[in-house]
Amino acid sequence: MEEQSHGYFEQALSNFTKDFAYGGAIRHLVDHGYTVDRIIKEFNYPISRESIEKTVNQYLAEKERKSSKK
């Protein structure tokens, strides 16, 4: 059980660090019309495509939820 908790903590810390370091920039680029492919092509972020896609998809879903509440 302790190993699972440790793995969960490590993953949560990794996600937090990536979001803190790159999340705001990625969300800003999405607001300016950038796609995942364009972000990867034009910027050399040291994170995986999967992480960029996750950030973009979560952000777009959040924006959609907020706009549907209006």
C-alpha positions in Angstrom: 0.0 0.0 0.0 2.8 2.4 0.8 4.4 1.9 -2.6 1.1 2.8 -4.3 0.9 6.0 -2.2 4.4 6.8 -3.1 3.8 6.3 -6.8 0.6 8.5 -6.6 2.5 11.2 -4.8 5.3 11.1 -7.4 2.8 11.4 -10.2 0.9 14.2 -8.6 4.2 16.1 -8.0 5.3 15.6 -11.5 1.9 16.8 -12.9 2.1 19.9 -10.6 5.6 20.7 -11.7 4.9 20.4 -15.4 1.7 22.5 -15.1 3.6 25.2 -13.1 6.5 25.3 -15.5 4.7 25.0 -18.8 0.9 24.9 -18.3 0.3 28.6 -18.4 2.4 29.1 -21.6 0.6 26.2 -23.3 -2.8 27.5 -22.4 -1.8 31.0 -23.6 -0.7 29.5 -27.0 -4.0 27.6 -27.3 -5.8 30.9 -26.7 -3.9 32.3 -29.7 -4.9 29.4 -32.0 -1.9 27.1 -31.6 -2.5 23.3 -32.0 -0.6 20.6 -30.2 1.4 20.0 -33.4 2.3 23.6 -33.8 3.3 24.0 -30.1 5.6 21.0 -30.5 7.0 22.2 -33.8 7.7 25.8 -32.8 8.7 25.4 -29.1 11.2 23.1 -27.6 9.4 22.2 -24.3 11.2 19.3 -22.5 7.9 17.5 -21.9 6.2 14.7 -23.8 3.6 15.1 -26.5 1.3 13.2 -24.2 1.7 15.9 -21.5 1.1 18.7 -24.0 -2.0 17.0 -25.4 -3.3 16.4 -21.8 -2.8 20.1 -20.9 -4.5 21.3 -24.1 -7.4 18.9 -23.8 -8.1 19.7 -20.2 -7.9 23.4 -20.9 -10.3 23.2 -23.8 -12.7 21.1 -21.8 -12.6 23.6 -18.9 -13.2 26.5 -21.3 -16.2 24.6 -22.8 -17.7 23.9 -19.4 -17.3 27.6 -18.4 -18.9 28.8 -21.7 -21.8 26.4 -21.4 -22.7 27.8 -18.0 -23.2 31.3 -19.3 
